[in-house]
């Protein structure tokens, strides 16, 4: 996958149910307080260190989703969305570039051109992603894509923090 793409695991901590979070996450972990803390920390930082703190179910591995920052054209297309659902779908189409499912090769999605915006996820692949992760999963992928696009690549480390959580350097 491109070095410009970030790999993430879907943790969506608002629901803590499957299929909205990665199936490898052990939601029945003994220490529920630490589980929730680890998920929340990872959701904010997307760092490898915080990911390592999330308990996995025995014999399971995380599915990694690869997202990138929006291009200028992509940002305009996302901002022109007619409603929130359309905005989320457009952000996913512009930001999601691949997936790595355990036991399979990395899959780079076929990117296409729509209305002057190039390199976006085809509708058929968007439908497959939706079938796999649902609307809540799409919401998380879109949130990461938009957060990456809010700041410059080197502005925040190790990952862009949601608004209100940023610390001055």
VMD Tcl script that builds the backbone (N, CA, C; Angstrom):
set m [mol new atoms 507]
animate dup $m
set s [atomselect $m all]
$s set {name element resname resid chain x y z} {
  {N N UNK 1 A 0.845 -1.169 0.000}
  {CA C UNK 1 A 0.000 0.000 0.000}
  {C C UNK 1 A 0.892 1.234 0.000}
  {N N UNK 2 A 0.394 2.304 -0.518}
  {CA C UNK 2 A 1.137 3.555 -0.607}
  {C C UNK 2 A 1.566 4.046 0.780}
  {N N UNK 3 A 2.719 4.702 0.817}
  {CA C UNK 3 A 3.180 5.250 2.092}
  {C C UNK 3 A 2.288 6.398 2.548}
  {N N UNK 4 A 1.540 7.011 1.625}
  {CA C UNK 4 A 0.642 8.100 1.995}
  {C C UNK 4 A -0.633 7.573 2.654}
  {N N UNK 5 A -0.909 6.282 2.542}
  {CA C UNK 5 A -2.100 5.701 3.144}
  {C C UNK 5 A -1.797 5.278 4.589}
  {N N UNK 6 A -2.745 5.525 5.479}
  {CA C UNK 6 A -2.618 5.094 6.876}
  {C C UNK 6 A -3.449 3.834 7.074}
  {N N UNK 7 A -2.926 2.916 7.867}
  {CA C UNK 7 A -3.715 1.716 8.136}
  {C C UNK 7 A -4.430 1.897 9.465}
  {N N UNK 8 A -5.699 1.532 9.474}
  {CA C UNK 8 A -6.504 1.670 10.680}
  {C C UNK 8 A -7.287 0.381 10.917}
  {N N UNK 9 A -7.710 0.195 12.150}
  {CA C UNK 9 A -8.612 -0.882 12.540}
  {C C UNK 9 A -9.895 -0.201 12.981}
  {N N UNK 10 A -11.040 -0.737 12.572}
  {CA C UNK 10 A -12.319 -0.145 12.963}
  {C C UNK 10 A -12.651 -0.542 14.394}
  {N N UNK 11 A -12.804 0.457 15.260}
  {CA C UNK 11 A -13.070 0.197 16.672}
  {C C UNK 11 A -14.367 0.824 17.148}
  {N N UNK 12 A -14.935 1.665 16.392}
  {CA C UNK 12 A -16.100 2.479 16.726}
  {C C UNK 12 A -16.624 2.213 18.131}
  {N N UNK 13 A -16.191 3.002 19.060}
  {CA C UNK 13 A -16.438 2.742 20.477}
  {C C UNK 13 A -17.822 3.147 20.959}
  {N N UNK 14 A -18.633 3.752 20.123}
  {CA C UNK 14 A -19.952 4.155 20.595}
  {C C UNK 14 A -20.897 2.972 20.757}
  {N N UNK 15 A -20.669 1.912 20.000}
  {CA C UNK 15 A -21.600 0.794 20.081}
  {C C UNK 15 A -20.993 -0.456 20.722}
  {N N UNK 16 A -19.699 -0.685 20.506}
  {CA C UNK 16 A -19.016 -1.875 21.017}
  {C C UNK 16 A -19.760 -3.168 20.704}
  {N N UNK 17 A -20.284 -3.249 19.494}
  {CA C UNK 17 A -20.925 -4.477 19.047}
  {C C UNK 17 A -20.380 -4.834 17.687}
  {N N UNK 18 A -20.497 -6.086 17.334}
  {CA C UNK 18 A -20.128 -6.505 15.991}
  {C C UNK 18 A -21.349 -6.326 15.116}
  {N N UNK 19 A -21.290 -6.067 13.828}
  {CA C UNK 19 A -20.096 -5.999 13.004}
  {C C UNK 19 A -19.500 -4.600 12.905}
  {N N UNK 20 A -19.858 -3.694 13.810}
  {CA C UNK 20 A -19.360 -2.330 13.678}
  {C C UNK 20 A -17.934 -2.153 14.127}
  {N N UNK 21 A -17.391 -3.095 14.870}
  {CA C UNK 21 A -15.984 -3.028 15.207}
  {C C UNK 21 A -15.318 -4.280 14.645}
  {N N UNK 22 A -14.017 -4.300 14.627}
  {CA C UNK 22 A -13.275 -5.425 14.073}
  {C C UNK 22 A -13.606 -6.703 14.826}
  {N N UNK 23 A -13.830 -7.776 14.086}
  {CA C UNK 23 A -14.227 -9.040 14.722}
  {C C UNK 23 A -13.133 -9.639 15.595}
  {N N UNK 24 A -11.898 -9.205 15.415}
  {CA C UNK 24 A -10.799 -9.733 16.219}
  {C C UNK 24 A -10.766 -9.126 17.621}
  {N N UNK 25 A -11.429 -8.005 17.820}
  {CA C UNK 25 A -11.421 -7.358 19.141}
  {C C UNK 25 A -12.192 -8.224 20.127}
  {N N UNK 26 A -11.563 -8.504 21.254}
  {CA C UNK 26 A -12.186 -9.323 22.300}
  {C C UNK 26 A -13.069 -8.436 23.159}
  {N N UNK 27 A -14.338 -8.337 22.775}
  {CA C UNK 27 A -15.275 -7.494 23.511}
  {C C UNK 27 A -15.642 -8.098 24.860}
  {N N UNK 28 A -15.282 -9.364 25.066}
  {CA C UNK 28 A -15.562 -10.036 26.331}
  {C C UNK 28 A -14.329 -10.092 27.228}
  {N N UNK 29 A -13.359 -9.240 26.962}
  {CA C UNK 29 A -12.129 -9.234 27.754}
  {C C UNK 29 A -12.455 -9.077 29.235}
  {N N UNK 30 A -11.610 -9.669 30.058}
  {CA C UNK 30 A -11.843 -9.658 31.503}
  {C C UNK 30 A -11.874 -8.250 32.074}
  {N N UNK 31 A -10.947 -7.413 31.665}
  {CA C UNK 31 A -10.865 -6.049 32.182}
  {C C UNK 31 A -11.585 -5.101 31.222}
  {N N UNK 32 A -12.880 -4.915 31.451}
  {CA C UNK 32 A -13.699 -4.092 30.566}
  {C C UNK 32 A -13.307 -2.613 30.615}
  {N N UNK 33 A -12.857 -2.158 31.768}
  {CA C UNK 33 A -12.440 -0.756 31.882}
  {C C UNK 33 A -11.214 -0.513 31.010}
  {N N UNK 34 A -10.238 -1.412 31.077}
  {CA C UNK 34 A -9.033 -1.262 30.254}
  {C C UNK 34 A -9.373 -1.416 28.768}
  {N N UNK 35 A -10.290 -2.314 28.434}
  {CA C UNK 35 A -10.723 -2.480 27.043}
  {C C UNK 35 A -11.281 -1.161 26.511}
  {N N UNK 36 A -12.191 -0.557 27.254}
  {CA C UNK 36 A -12.797 0.696 26.797}
  {C C UNK 36 A -11.764 1.814 26.713}
  {N N UNK 37 A -10.832 1.837 27.661}
  {CA C UNK 37 A -9.778 2.850 27.642}
  {C C UNK 37 A -8.879 2.653 26.415}
  {N N UNK 38 A -8.498 1.400 26.141}
  {CA C UNK 38 A -7.629 1.107 24.996}
  {C C UNK 38 A -8.321 1.468 23.681}
  {N N UNK 39 A -9.608 1.131 23.550}
  {CA C UNK 39 A -10.348 1.457 22.330}
  {C C UNK 39 A -10.461 2.965 22.148}
  {N N UNK 40 A -10.765 3.658 23.227}
  {CA C UNK 40 A -10.895 5.113 23.157}
  {C C UNK 40 A -9.563 5.769 22.810}
  {N N UNK 41 A -8.492 5.304 23.446}
  {CA C UNK 41 A -7.166 5.859 23.155}
  {C C UNK 41 A -6.782 5.620 21.703}
  {N N UNK 42 A -7.052 4.420 21.194}
  {CA C UNK 42 A -6.708 4.120 19.802}
  {C C UNK 42 A -7.559 4.954 18.845}
  {N N UNK 43 A -8.825 5.119 19.177}
  {CA C UNK 43 A -9.706 5.908 18.315}
  {C C UNK 43 A -9.207 7.341 18.195}
  {N N UNK 44 A -8.603 7.868 19.257}
  {CA C UNK 44 A -8.072 9.228 19.237}
  {C C UNK 44 A -6.716 9.312 18.557}
  {N N UNK 45 A -5.845 8.338 18.812}
  {CA C UNK 45 A -4.456 8.457 18.340}
  {C C UNK 45 A -4.161 7.682 17.067}
  {N N UNK 46 A -4.834 6.561 16.870}
  {CA C UNK 46 A -4.556 5.631 15.753}
  {C C UNK 46 A -3.090 5.198 15.749}
  {N N UNK 47 A -2.467 5.183 16.907}
  {CA C UNK 47 A -1.054 4.792 16.984}
  {C C UNK 47 A -0.924 3.278 17.122}
  {N N UNK 48 A 0.208 2.770 16.677}
  {CA C UNK 48 A 0.491 1.337 16.793}
  {C C UNK 48 A 0.569 0.922 18.266}
  {N N UNK 49 A 1.058 1.808 19.130}
  {CA C UNK 49 A 1.173 1.504 20.557}
  {C C UNK 49 A -0.205 1.292 21.175}
  {N N UNK 50 A -1.149 2.166 20.854}
  {CA C UNK 50 A -2.502 2.018 21.389}
  {C C UNK 50 A -3.207 0.819 20.772}
  {N N UNK 51 A -2.948 0.542 19.509}
  {CA C UNK 51 A -3.530 -0.638 18.869}
  {C C UNK 51 A -3.070 -1.910 19.579}
  {N N UNK 52 A -1.810 -1.955 19.975}
  {CA C UNK 52 A -1.258 -3.143 20.645}
  {C C UNK 52 A -1.924 -3.399 21.997}
  {N N UNK 53 A -2.514 -2.393 22.596}
  {CA C UNK 53 A -3.190 -2.555 23.894}
  {C C UNK 53 A -4.589 -3.154 23.773}
  {N N UNK 54 A -5.140 -3.192 22.572}
  {CA C UNK 54 A -6.497 -3.720 22.376}
  {C C UNK 54 A -6.431 -5.246 22.390}
  {N N UNK 55 A -7.201 -5.874 23.291}
  {CA C UNK 55 A -7.161 -7.345 23.353}
  {C C UNK 55 A -7.806 -7.980 22.120}
  {N N UNK 56 A -7.161 -9.044 21.626}
  {CA C UNK 56 A -7.683 -9.764 20.467}
  {C C UNK 56 A -8.250 -11.109 20.912}
  {N N UNK 57 A -9.263 -11.558 20.210}
  {CA C UNK 57 A -9.794 -12.901 20.445}
  {C C UNK 57 A -8.750 -13.908 19.999}
  {N N UNK 58 A -8.690 -15.021 20.695}
  {CA C UNK 58 A -7.692 -16.043 20.402}
  {C C UNK 58 A -7.808 -16.514 18.949}
  {N N UNK 59 A -6.662 -16.525 18.259}
  {CA C UNK 59 A -6.612 -16.991 16.877}
  {C C UNK 59 A -7.086 -15.986 15.852}
  {N N UNK 60 A -7.437 -14.787 16.269}
  {CA C UNK 60 A -7.935 -13.760 15.353}
  {C C UNK 60 A -6.877 -12.687 15.116}
  {N N UNK 61 A -6.941 -12.059 13.953}
  {CA C UNK 61 A -6.068 -10.929 13.602}
  {C C UNK 61 A -6.952 -9.787 13.116}
  {N N UNK 62 A -6.445 -8.572 13.264}
  {CA C UNK 62 A -7.192 -7.398 12.839}
  {C C UNK 62 A -7.275 -7.305 11.314}
  {N N UNK 63 A -8.374 -6.736 10.828}
  {CA C UNK 63 A -8.503 -6.339 9.433}
  {C C UNK 63 A -8.044 -4.886 9.360}
  {N N UNK 64 A -7.103 -4.612 8.470}
  {CA C UNK 64 A -6.580 -3.251 8.324}
  {C C UNK 64 A -7.190 -2.582 7.109}
  {N N UNK 65 A -7.676 -1.368 7.311}
  {CA C UNK 65 A -8.230 -0.539 6.248}
  {C C UNK 65 A -7.219 0.554 5.967}
  {N N UNK 66 A -6.980 0.853 4.693}
  {CA C UNK 66 A -5.993 1.853 4.297}
  {C C UNK 66 A -6.715 3.097 3.793}
  {N N UNK 67 A -6.462 4.219 4.470}
  {CA C UNK 67 A -7.108 5.485 4.109}
  {C C UNK 67 A -6.044 6.530 3.814}
  {N N UNK 68 A -6.436 7.515 3.037}
  {CA C UNK 68 A -5.512 8.601 2.670}
  {C C UNK 68 A -6.234 9.931 2.839}
  {N N UNK 69 A -5.438 10.982 2.790}
  {CA C UNK 69 A -5.979 12.340 2.835}
  {C C UNK 69 A -6.751 12.628 1.552}
  {N N UNK 70 A -7.693 13.537 1.655}
  {CA C UNK 70 A -8.426 13.967 0.465}
  {C C UNK 70 A -7.550 14.869 -0.387}
  {N N UNK 71 A -7.720 14.763 -1.692}
  {CA C UNK 71 A -7.100 15.733 -2.592}
  {C C UNK 71 A -7.957 16.998 -2.555}
  {N N UNK 72 A -7.462 18.060 -3.149}
  {CA C UNK 72 A -8.239 19.303 -3.205}
  {C C UNK 72 A -9.552 19.076 -3.943}
  {N N UNK 73 A -9.484 18.377 -5.077}
  {CA C UNK 73 A -10.701 18.069 -5.838}
  {C C UNK 73 A -11.638 17.189 -5.025}
  {N N UNK 74 A -11.068 16.213 -4.350}
  {CA C UNK 74 A -11.873 15.320 -3.522}
  {C C UNK 74 A -12.576 16.070 -2.409}
  {N N UNK 75 A -11.872 17.009 -1.785}
  {CA C UNK 75 A -12.469 17.793 -0.698}
  {C C UNK 75 A -13.648 18.613 -1.207}
  {N N UNK 76 A -13.493 19.212 -2.384}
  {CA C UNK 76 A -14.599 19.981 -2.970}
  {C C UNK 76 A -15.806 19.084 -3.223}
  {N N UNK 77 A -15.539 17.875 -3.738}
  {CA C UNK 77 A -16.615 16.930 -4.047}
  {C C UNK 77 A -17.320 16.490 -2.766}
  {N N UNK 78 A -16.564 16.214 -1.715}
  {CA C UNK 78 A -17.147 15.823 -0.428}
  {C C UNK 78 A -17.968 16.975 0.145}
  {N N UNK 79 A -17.431 18.189 0.099}
  {CA C UNK 79 A -18.130 19.349 0.650}
  {C C UNK 79 A -19.406 19.689 -0.121}
  {N N UNK 80 A -19.512 19.249 -1.377}
  {CA C UNK 80 A -20.704 19.528 -2.192}
  {C C UNK 80 A -21.807 18.493 -1.976}
  {N N UNK 81 A -21.623 17.577 -1.048}
  {CA C UNK 81 A -22.620 16.527 -0.794}
  {C C UNK 81 A -23.948 17.137 -0.370}
  {N N UNK 82 A -25.029 16.471 -0.735}
  {CA C UNK 82 A -26.366 17.003 -0.471}
  {C C UNK 82 A -26.822 16.793 0.972}
  {N N UNK 83 A -26.298 15.766 1.650}
  {CA C UNK 83 A -26.665 15.521 3.043}
  {C C UNK 83 A -25.543 14.760 3.734}
  {N N UNK 84 A -25.704 14.467 5.012}
  {CA C UNK 84 A -24.652 13.834 5.796}
  {C C UNK 84 A -24.301 12.439 5.281}
  {N N UNK 85 A -25.296 11.651 4.920}
  {CA C UNK 85 A -25.040 10.302 4.412}
  {C C UNK 85 A -24.228 10.368 3.129}
  {N N UNK 86 A -24.601 11.279 2.241}
  {CA C UNK 86 A -23.860 11.455 0.990}
  {C C UNK 86 A -22.437 11.924 1.269}
  {N N UNK 87 A -22.265 12.803 2.248}
  {CA C UNK 87 A -20.926 13.297 2.614}
  {C C UNK 87 A -20.047 12.155 3.122}
  {N N UNK 88 A -20.611 11.295 3.965}
  {CA C UNK 88 A -19.859 10.149 4.480}
  {C C UNK 88 A -19.449 9.234 3.333}
  {N N UNK 89 A -20.393 8.918 2.457}
  {CA C UNK 89 A -20.081 8.027 1.342}
  {C C UNK 89 A -19.012 8.631 0.436}
  {N N UNK 90 A -19.099 9.911 0.167}
  {CA C UNK 90 A -18.098 10.560 -0.682}
  {C C UNK 90 A -16.731 10.576 -0.009}
  {N N UNK 91 A -16.697 10.813 1.300}
  {CA C UNK 91 A -15.413 10.806 2.018}
  {C C UNK 91 A -14.784 9.414 1.968}
  {N N UNK 92 A -15.594 8.384 2.120}
  {CA C UNK 92 A -15.084 7.013 2.029}
  {C C UNK 92 A -14.588 6.744 0.608}
  {N N UNK 93 A -15.362 7.155 -0.377}
  {CA C UNK 93 A -14.952 6.928 -1.764}
  {C C UNK 93 A -13.637 7.620 -2.091}
  {N N UNK 94 A -13.414 8.796 -1.539}
  {CA C UNK 94 A -12.182 9.531 -1.818}
  {C C UNK 94 A -11.017 9.075 -0.956}
  {N N UNK 95 A -11.292 8.552 0.232}
  {CA C UNK 95 A -10.221 8.242 1.168}
  {C C UNK 95 A -9.801 6.794 1.259}
  {N N UNK 96 A -10.714 5.869 1.050}
  {CA C UNK 96 A -10.398 4.451 1.216}
  {C C UNK 96 A -9.706 3.908 -0.025}
  {N N UNK 97 A -8.531 3.336 0.171}
  {CA C UNK 97 A -7.781 2.826 -0.986}
  {C C UNK 97 A -7.497 1.337 -0.928}
  {N N UNK 98 A -7.703 0.695 0.229}
  {CA C UNK 98 A -7.421 -0.735 0.294}
  {C C UNK 98 A -7.801 -1.339 1.619}
  {N N UNK 99 A -7.667 -2.666 1.676}
  {CA C UNK 99 A -7.988 -3.421 2.878}
  {C C UNK 99 A -7.087 -4.640 2.942}
  {N N UNK 100 A -6.734 -5.048 4.155}
  {CA C UNK 100 A -5.998 -6.291 4.348}
  {C C UNK 100 A -6.754 -7.139 5.353}
  {N N UNK 101 A -7.387 -8.184 4.839}
  {CA C UNK 101 A -8.127 -9.130 5.659}
  {C C UNK 101 A -7.160 -10.240 6.051}
  {N N UNK 102 A -7.156 -10.661 7.332}
  {CA C UNK 102 A -6.238 -11.720 7.753}
  {C C UNK 102 A -6.355 -12.966 6.873}
  {N N UNK 103 A -5.214 -13.529 6.527}
  {CA C UNK 103 A -5.177 -14.731 5.707}
  {C C UNK 103 A -5.334 -14.483 4.218}
  {N N UNK 104 A -5.443 -13.228 3.825}
  {CA C UNK 104 A -5.588 -12.881 2.415}
  {C C UNK 104 A -4.530 -11.850 2.047}
  {N N UNK 105 A -4.302 -11.688 0.755}
  {CA C UNK 105 A -3.391 -10.650 0.293}
  {C C UNK 105 A -4.050 -9.286 0.472}
  {N N UNK 106 A -3.208 -8.251 0.589}
  {CA C UNK 106 A -3.748 -6.896 0.619}
  {C C UNK 106 A -4.507 -6.642 -0.664}
  {N N UNK 107 A -5.672 -6.021 -0.526}
  {CA C UNK 107 A -6.462 -5.687 -1.709}
  {C C UNK 107 A -6.458 -4.181 -1.890}
  {N N UNK 108 A -5.949 -3.767 -3.018}
  {CA C UNK 108 A -6.012 -2.350 -3.387}
  {C C UNK 108 A -7.272 -2.186 -4.225}
  {N N UNK 109 A -8.137 -1.280 -3.815}
  {CA C UNK 109 A -9.391 -1.089 -4.529}
  {C C UNK 109 A -9.152 -0.448 -5.880}
  {N N UNK 110 A -9.999 -0.826 -6.843}
  {CA C UNK 110 A -9.953 -0.201 -8.161}
  {C C UNK 110 A -10.532 1.201 -8.011}
  {N N UNK 111 A -9.738 2.184 -8.381}
  {CA C UNK 111 A -10.182 3.576 -8.264}
  {C C UNK 111 A -10.618 4.077 -9.631}
  {N N UNK 112 A -11.613 4.922 -9.649}
  {CA C UNK 112 A -12.212 5.389 -10.882}
  {C C UNK 112 A -12.325 6.916 -10.863}
  {N N UNK 113 A -12.945 7.476 -11.880}
  {CA C UNK 113 A -13.128 8.928 -11.969}
  {C C UNK 113 A -14.618 9.226 -12.054}
  {N N UNK 114 A -15.059 10.197 -11.250}
  {CA C UNK 114 A -16.463 10.599 -11.259}
  {C C UNK 114 A -16.516 12.117 -11.253}
  {N N UNK 115 A -17.201 12.692 -12.222}
  {CA C UNK 115 A -17.436 14.135 -12.255}
  {C C UNK 115 A -16.217 14.999 -12.011}
  {N N UNK 116 A -15.110 14.705 -12.662}
  {CA C UNK 116 A -13.915 15.519 -12.538}
  {C C UNK 116 A -13.028 15.161 -11.353}
  {N N UNK 117 A -13.477 14.235 -10.515}
  {CA C UNK 117 A -12.670 13.790 -9.376}
  {C C UNK 117 A -12.104 12.420 -9.719}
  {N N UNK 118 A -10.790 12.332 -9.739}
  {CA C UNK 118 A -10.165 11.066 -10.104}
  {C C UNK 118 A -9.755 10.286 -8.865}
  {N N UNK 119 A -9.473 9.015 -9.069}
  {CA C UNK 119 A -8.987 8.116 -8.021}
  {C C UNK 119 A -9.936 8.002 -6.842}
  {N N UNK 120 A -11.201 7.686 -7.131}
  {CA C UNK 120 A -12.139 7.428 -6.039}
  {C C UNK 120 A -12.643 5.991 -6.128}
  {N N UNK 121 A -13.112 5.489 -5.004}
  {CA C UNK 121 A -13.615 4.132 -4.887}
  {C C UNK 121 A -14.875 3.964 -5.732}
  {N N UNK 122 A -14.912 2.913 -6.524}
  {CA C UNK 122 A -16.073 2.644 -7.365}
  {C C UNK 122 A -17.295 2.321 -6.506}
  {N N UNK 123 A -18.478 2.634 -7.016}
  {CA C UNK 123 A -19.729 2.374 -6.291}
  {C C UNK 123 A -19.857 0.914 -5.882}
  {N N UNK 124 A -19.467 -0.007 -6.765}
  {CA C UNK 124 A -19.585 -1.438 -6.459}
  {C C UNK 124 A -18.731 -1.809 -5.249}
  {N N UNK 125 A -17.513 -1.259 -5.170}
  {CA C UNK 125 A -16.655 -1.532 -4.013}
  {C C UNK 125 A -17.197 -0.864 -2.755}
  {N N UNK 126 A -17.770 0.338 -2.890}
  {CA C UNK 126 A -18.386 1.000 -1.743}
  {C C UNK 126 A -19.511 0.133 -1.183}
  {N N UNK 127 A -20.305 -0.458 -2.061}
  {CA C UNK 127 A -21.387 -1.344 -1.627}
  {C C UNK 127 A -20.839 -2.556 -0.882}
  {N N UNK 128 A -19.732 -3.120 -1.363}
  {CA C UNK 128 A -19.124 -4.278 -0.688}
  {C C UNK 128 A -18.602 -3.905 0.689}
  {N N UNK 129 A -17.979 -2.732 0.789}
  {CA C UNK 129 A -17.488 -2.257 2.089}
  {C C UNK 129 A -18.668 -2.048 3.026}
  {N N UNK 130 A -19.739 -1.433 2.531}
  {CA C UNK 130 A -20.938 -1.217 3.352}
  {C C UNK 130 A -21.495 -2.549 3.853}
  {N N UNK 131 A -21.560 -3.537 2.968}
  {CA C UNK 131 A -22.064 -4.851 3.370}
  {C C UNK 131 A -21.202 -5.469 4.461}
  {N N UNK 132 A -19.928 -5.162 4.454}
  {CA C UNK 132 A -19.006 -5.742 5.432}
  {C C UNK 132 A -19.019 -5.006 6.768}
  {N N UNK 133 A -19.078 -3.667 6.744}
  {CA C UNK 133 A -18.922 -2.904 7.995}
  {C C UNK 133 A -20.143 -2.077 8.378}
  {N N UNK 134 A -21.121 -1.946 7.511}
  {CA C UNK 134 A -22.315 -1.168 7.819}
  {C C UNK 134 A -22.060 0.332 7.823}
  {N N UNK 135 A -23.121 1.087 8.126}
  {CA C UNK 135 A -23.018 2.538 8.105}
  {C C UNK 135 A -22.073 3.054 9.183}
  {N N UNK 136 A -22.050 2.396 10.342}
  {CA C UNK 136 A -21.182 2.866 11.418}
  {C C UNK 136 A -19.714 2.716 11.014}
  {N N UNK 137 A -19.382 1.630 10.328}
  {CA C UNK 137 A -18.022 1.458 9.829}
  {C C UNK 137 A -17.659 2.516 8.802}
  {N N UNK 138 A -18.604 2.816 7.906}
  {CA C UNK 138 A -18.365 3.884 6.927}
  {C C UNK 138 A -18.158 5.222 7.630}
  {N N UNK 139 A -18.942 5.464 8.691}
  {CA C UNK 139 A -18.794 6.713 9.453}
  {C C UNK 139 A -17.377 6.836 10.013}
  {N N UNK 140 A -16.839 5.734 10.537}
  {CA C UNK 140 A -15.497 5.782 11.116}
  {C C UNK 140 A -14.431 6.007 10.050}
  {N N UNK 141 A -14.542 5.320 8.922}
  {CA C UNK 141 A -13.577 5.508 7.831}
  {C C UNK 141 A -13.628 6.955 7.337}
  {N N UNK 142 A -14.832 7.494 7.193}
  {CA C UNK 142 A -14.987 8.885 6.750}
  {C C UNK 142 A -14.387 9.849 7.771}
  {N N UNK 143 A -14.615 9.599 9.053}
  {CA C UNK 143 A -14.077 10.482 10.096}
  {C C UNK 143 A -12.553 10.519 10.056}
  {N N UNK 144 A -11.926 9.361 9.857}
  {CA C UNK 144 A -10.464 9.317 9.789}
  {C C UNK 144 A -9.980 10.038 8.536}
  {N N UNK 145 A -10.640 9.803 7.411}
  {CA C UNK 145 A -10.266 10.472 6.164}
  {C C UNK 145 A -10.345 11.984 6.310}
  {N N UNK 146 A -11.429 12.467 6.871}
  {CA C UNK 146 A -11.605 13.912 7.038}
  {C C UNK 146 A -10.609 14.479 8.047}
  {N N UNK 147 A -10.334 13.728 9.128}
  {CA C UNK 147 A -9.359 14.193 10.116}
  {C C UNK 147 A -7.971 14.292 9.500}
  {N N UNK 148 A -7.604 13.321 8.673}
  {CA C UNK 148 A -6.311 13.374 7.989}
  {C C UNK 148 A -6.213 14.600 7.091}
  {N N UNK 149 A -7.340 14.984 6.523}
  {CA C UNK 149 A -7.354 16.089 5.572}
  {C C UNK 149 A -7.392 17.456 6.246}
  {N N UNK 150 A -7.746 17.499 7.519}
  {CA C UNK 150 A -7.839 18.769 8.232}
  {C C UNK 150 A -6.472 19.372 8.519}
  {N N UNK 151 A -5.484 18.528 8.740}
  {CA C UNK 151 A -4.146 19.005 9.095}
  {C C UNK 151 A -3.150 18.511 8.070}
  {N N UNK 152 A -2.023 19.162 8.015}
  {CA C UNK 152 A -0.963 18.709 7.121}
  {C C UNK 152 A -0.405 17.383 7.577}
  {N N UNK 153 A 0.241 16.680 6.675}
  {CA C UNK 153 A 0.775 15.348 6.953}
  {C C UNK 153 A 1.698 15.335 8.166}
  {N N UNK 154 A 2.476 16.385 8.364}
  {CA C UNK 154 A 3.437 16.416 9.463}
  {C C UNK 154 A 3.006 17.311 10.619}
  {N N UNK 155 A 1.777 17.839 10.555}
  {CA C UNK 155 A 1.346 18.772 11.594}
  {C C UNK 155 A 1.143 18.119 12.943}
  {N N UNK 156 A 0.631 16.918 12.946}
  {CA C UNK 156 A 0.321 16.229 14.184}
  {C C UNK 156 A 0.921 14.833 14.153}
  {N N UNK 157 A 1.389 14.379 15.283}
  {CA C UNK 157 A 1.991 13.052 15.324}
  {C C UNK 157 A 1.520 12.349 16.583}
  {N N UNK 158 A 1.329 11.050 16.548}
  {CA C UNK 158 A 1.549 10.177 15.399}
  {C C UNK 158 A 0.389 10.190 14.427}
  {N N UNK 159 A -0.714 10.803 14.804}
  {CA C UNK 159 A -1.898 10.802 13.950}
  {C C UNK 159 A -2.709 12.031 14.282}
  {N N UNK 160 A -3.573 12.417 13.409}
  {CA C UNK 160 A -4.416 13.578 13.633}
  {C C UNK 160 A -5.370 13.285 14.790}
  {N N UNK 161 A -5.475 14.206 15.697}
  {CA C UNK 161 A -6.399 14.067 16.822}
  {C C UNK 161 A -7.708 14.771 16.465}
  {N N UNK 162 A -8.826 14.268 16.970}
  {CA C UNK 162 A -10.096 14.937 16.713}
  {C C UNK 162 A -10.078 16.353 17.272}
  {N N UNK 163 A -10.855 17.257 16.680}
  {CA C UNK 163 A -10.901 18.637 17.173}
  {C C UNK 163 A -11.186 18.660 18.673}
  {N N UNK 164 A -10.489 19.528 19.381}
  {CA C UNK 164 A -10.661 19.640 20.814}
  {C C UNK 164 A -9.667 18.829 21.604}
  {N N UNK 165 A -8.960 17.914 20.943}
  {CA C UNK 165 A -7.993 17.077 21.631}
  {C C UNK 165 A -6.574 17.387 21.216}
  {N N UNK 166 A -6.413 18.374 20.347}
  {CA C UNK 166 A -5.087 18.701 19.854}
  {C C UNK 166 A -4.289 19.487 20.886}
  {N N UNK 167 A -3.053 19.136 21.036}
  {CA C UNK 167 A -2.163 19.847 21.942}
  {C C UNK 167 A -1.183 20.665 21.145}
  {N N UNK 168 A -0.888 21.850 21.621}
  {CA C UNK 168 A 0.114 22.686 20.941}
  {C C UNK 168 A 1.485 22.045 21.102}
  {N N UNK 169 A 2.297 22.174 20.076}
  {CA C UNK 169 A 3.645 21.623 20.149}
  {C C UNK 169 A 4.590 22.633 20.728}
}
mol reanalyze $m
mol bondsrecalc $m
mol representation Tube
mol addrep $m
